[in-house]
Amino acid sequence: KNVIQASGGKVDRVLISGIMDNTFYSSIYIDRAGAETEMDARPSDSLCIAVKTGAKIYVSDQIYDKFEERELFEKKLKSDFYSMFLESINKNELKKA
């Protein structure tokens, strides 16, 4: 987050873009003075950055359509997200809250 902001960029959105061999892939889209840059990132990093910056989070149709029961998929995604987010929280940040 700090590196992106220091370079004059703003996180526009995050896309969970694909899945292969049970591994999710994602991209962070950064806006720098109207020019968009796509950056590959681990989904856990992408989600945490999106939460910290207030950016929108999208899931590609490719992933969404792979799951027959979308409600189950959404529950799993939320569960995985919360787990990753809690693991990423710096204890010092938690004390500040």
C-alpha positions in Angstrom: 0.0 0.0 0.0 2.7 2.5 1.0 4.8 1.7 -2.1 1.9 2.2 -4.4 0.9 5.5 -2.8 4.6 6.7 -2.7 4.8 6.2 -6.4 1.8 8.4 -7.0 -0.6 5.5 -7.6 -4.0 4.5 -6.2 -5.4 1.0 -6.0 -8.5 1.0 -8.3 -9.6 -2.6 -8.0 -8.5 -6.2 -7.3 -9.5 -9.1 -9.5 -9.4 -12.7 -8.4 -8.7 -13.8 -11.9 -8.1 -17.5 -12.2 -7.6 -20.9 -10.5 -5.3 -23.7 -11.5 -4.5 -26.8 -9.5 -6.5 -25.4 -6.5 -4.4 -22.2 -6.5 -6.1 -18.9 -7.0 -4.5 -16.1 -9.0 -5.1 -12.4 -8.7 -4.2 -8.9 -10.0 -4.1 -5.5 -8.5 -5.1 -2.6 -10.8 -3.3 0.6 -10.0 -4.2 4.1 -11.4 -1.3 6.5 -11.9 -2.5 9.8 -13.3 -5.0 8.1 -15.5 -2.7 5.3 -16.7 -3.7 1.9 -15.5 -1.1 -0.7 -14.5 -1.9 -4.4 -13.8 0.2 -6.1 -11.2 0.2 -9.8 -10.4 -0.1 -10.6 -6.7 -1.0 -13.3 -4.3 -4.7 -13.3 -3.6 -4.1 -12.8 0.1 -2.0 -9.7 -0.6 -4.5 -8.4 -3.1 -7.4 -8.8 -0.7 -5.6 -7.2 2.2 -4.6 -4.2 0.0 -8.1 -3.8 -1.3 -9.5 -3.8 2.3 -6.9 -1.3 3.5 -7.4 1.0 0.5 -11.1 0.6 0.1 -10.7 -0.7 -3.5 -13.4 -2.9 -5.1 -12.9 -6.6 -5.2 -14.0 -8.6 -8.3 -14.1 -12.3 -9.0 -13.8 -13.4 -12.6 -16.7 -15.3 -14.3 -14.2 -18.2 -14.9 -13.9 -18.8 -11.2 -17.5 -18.0 -10.3 -18.9 -20.4 -13.0 -16.7 -23.3 -11.8 -18.7 -23.6 -8.6 -22.1 -25.1 -9.1 -23.4 -23.8 -5.8 -22.5 -20.1 -5.8 -23.8 -19.6 -2.3 -21.3 -22.3 -1.1 -18.5 -20.6 -3.1 -19.3 -17.2 -1.6 -19.2 -18.6 1.9 -15.8 -20.3 1.2 -14.4 -17.2 -0.3 -15.5 -15.1 2.7 -14.1 -17.6 5.1 -10.8 -17.8 3.3 -10.6 -14.0 3.0 -11.2 -13.5 6.8 -8.6 -16.1 7.6 -6.0 -14.5 5.3 -6.9 -11.0 6.6 -6.6 -12.0 10.2 -3.2 -13.7 9.5 -2.0 -10.5 7.8 -2.8 -8.1 10.6 0.2 -6.7 12.3 -0.1 -6.9 16.1 1.0 -3.3 16.4 -1.8 -2.2 14.1 -4.3 -4.2 16.2 -3.1 -2.4 19.3 -3.7 1.0 17.6 -7.4 0.2 17.0 
